[in-house]
Amino acid sequence: MPKIHAIIFDLYGTLYDVHSVSQACEQAYPGHGEAIARLWRQTQMDYTWLRSLMERYADFDAVTEDALRFTCAKLGLPLLAGTVRQLSDQYLRLDPHPETPATLRRLRDAGVPMLIASNGSRHTINQVVANSGLKWAFDQFVSVDEVEVFKPHRKIYLLAEQRAGYPRENILYVSANGWDASAASLFGFPVCWVNRDGGPLEELGATPAVIVPDLAAMADWLLDLR
């Protein structure tokens, strides 16, 4: 394992719980909160991939709103006045996973530079991290806004490598999304896949350097290497 000089984190699902929006969804549509949150997230990801393939970029905020409109239509739920904006704003207030703050503190205390590379817009990344009080942990935010194509396109991994300032083999990429972990591994990063739900490895011809159940286990593994 090459020496790790920096860490790049994915944002959604890795550091923050994307399903924490379900409570607000439940308040808006009683009895449907969990179903909305799950279909909304899947549609959000589908739209980023489709827009990348069609070369019709729109920022994450717009994609999030479009995905919510589709979700409500798919579930047969009426879109009330202001609901799209109200619920989409919850993506700026995602809850960190329980172990996220303590893990980031351990890594910061160990002197490890940390970045975020995300499909989120510049505004979205900044707001999510600021609203959770975790801006102190990160040296840089890298948004797909700068390349106008979403992950898993290699352009965002290349930009993140350049921003980190080290060769890719010396940068640990951390993601809870199997498709993202696979793409980052194929790009050349050593990858830590945070397999929160215990699911199978994606069949994409890539193997992560390490598989862990949560971020705390990732920090244990990395700090032991150092």
N, C-alpha and C positions, 0 to 999 in steps of 0.2 A: 504494500500500500504506500503510494507516494506521500510525502509530508503534506499535510493540509495547512494552508496559509489563510484561508478565508472560507466562509460559508455563505451560500446563496439559498435563501428560503423561498419556496412558493408561499403565497398568502392564503388563498381560499381552500379550506379543508385541512391545511397543514398547520398553520399558526392559529387560524380562526375557524370556528364552527359555523359552517354555512347554514346549518339547519336551525340555528338559534333564531332565525326569522320566523319560525313556525308559531311562536307565541303571538306575535303581532298578526300573523295570518289568521290564527284562530280567533282573535278578537274581532277582526274584520268579517270573517266568514265562519261562525261557530260550527264546529263539527268537521271542518275541512282543512284545518291549519296544517297538519302534517302532510296531507296529500298535496296541498298547494306548494309547500316548501320543497318537497322532493321533485315534483314535476317541473317547478320553476327552475330549480338548479340544473336539472338535466337539459331542459330546453335552452337555458342560458349557455351551457357548454356547447350544445348542438349548434346554436346560432353563431358562436365564435368560429367554430370549424367551418360551417357553411359559408360565412362571410369571407373567411380566408381563402377558401377554394374559389369563390366567385370573384375575388378581388374587389369586394365592396365593403371596405372597412367602415365601421362605425364604432365609436368608443364604448367602453364597457357600460357606462351609464345608460346609453341608448339601447344597447343590447339587453340589459337587465329589464328595462321597461317593456320592450317588445316581447320578451319571454314571459313576462307576467300577463300581458294582454292575451297571449296565446294560451297560457295556462288556464286562465279564467274561462276563456271560450271553450277549451277542451273539456273542462269540468262542468260546464254549463252554469257558471256563476256570473251574476251581473257585475259589471264594473261600475261602482258607484263614483260619484263626482269626487275627485281628489284621491281616490284609493290608490291609483298607480303611483303617484308621487309619494304618498304616505308610506306605502309598503316598500317601495324601492329605496327610500331613505333608510330603511332598516339594514340594508347592505352596507351602510356607512357606520353602523353600530353593532357589528357582529361581536359576539362574545369570543374571547380567546379560549382555546382549549384549556382545561384546568391546569395542566402542567406547563403551559407556555411561559408565563411570566418568570417562574422560578428557573426554568431551563435557560431562558435568555440571560438572566442574571448570572448564572453559573458560567456561561460562555463569555459574557462580557468581562466578568472578573478574571477569567483566564486569558484575556487579551486577544480573543479571536475576532477579527473584523467580520461583520455580518451585513448582508445586503438582502433586499427583497427583490425578486423578479416576478412580475405578476401580469396577468391579463387585465388587471384593473387599470383604469385611467390614472393619470398623475393625481388628479383630485381625489379619486376614490381611495387609492392606496394611502395617501396622506391622511385623509379623514378617518379611515378605519383604524390606523395605527395611533393617531392622535386621540381619538375618542376612547381608546382602551388604555391610554396612558403609557404606551410602550415605545414612544419615539426615541427615548434614550438608548435603546438597544441597537439601533441600526445606523450604519455609516452612509448608506445610499438606498434609494428606491429606484428601481428600473421598471419602466412601464412600456407596454407594447405600443402606446401612443407614439413612441419615438421611431418605430419601424412600420407602424400601421399594418400589422398582421399579427394574428394571435398565436400563442403557443398551441400546438407543438412545432411551429415553424422554427427552423434553426436560427433565424435572424435574431430572435429575442435571447437565445442562449449565447450567441456570439456577442451581442451587446453587453450582456451581463458579465461575460468573461472579460471584456475590455474594461468595463467599469471596475471590476474587482482588482485588476492590475496584476494578475498572476496567470501563469499558464493553466489551462483548464484542468490538467491532471493534478494540480495542487489546490483545486477549489472543490469543496464538498457541496453537492447540490442535494437539497432536502425537500422531498415532496410526499404528500399523502395520496396523490393522484397517480394511479398506476401508469396511465398513458403519458403523463408528464415525466415521471421517473424514467420510463423507457426512452422517451425522446432525448432527455438530458444525458442518459447513459450512452445512447448512440452518437450524440454530439461529442462525447469524450470526457464528460465529468465523471469522477467517482460519485456514485449516487447512493444516498440513504433513502430507502422507501419506507415511509411510516405507514405500515399496514394496519390501520386502526380497526378495520372490521374483519381481519383474518381471512380476507378473500384470496383467490388464486392470483399468481403472477400473470400479467398481460402476455399474450402470445405475440410479441412484436420483435422477437430476435434480440432482446436486450436483457441483461442481468444486472441488478443493482449490486453495489459493493457490499451492502449490508441491508438487512430487513429487520425492522424493530416495531414494537407495538405502539410506541408513543415517543414524544420528543425527549422525555427524561432518559429513556433507554438510549436514544441517539447520543445525548450528551455523555452518558456513561461510557459508551463505546469510543467516542472521539477523544475524550479526555484521557482515557486509558492509553490511546495511541500516542498522545503527546508526552 
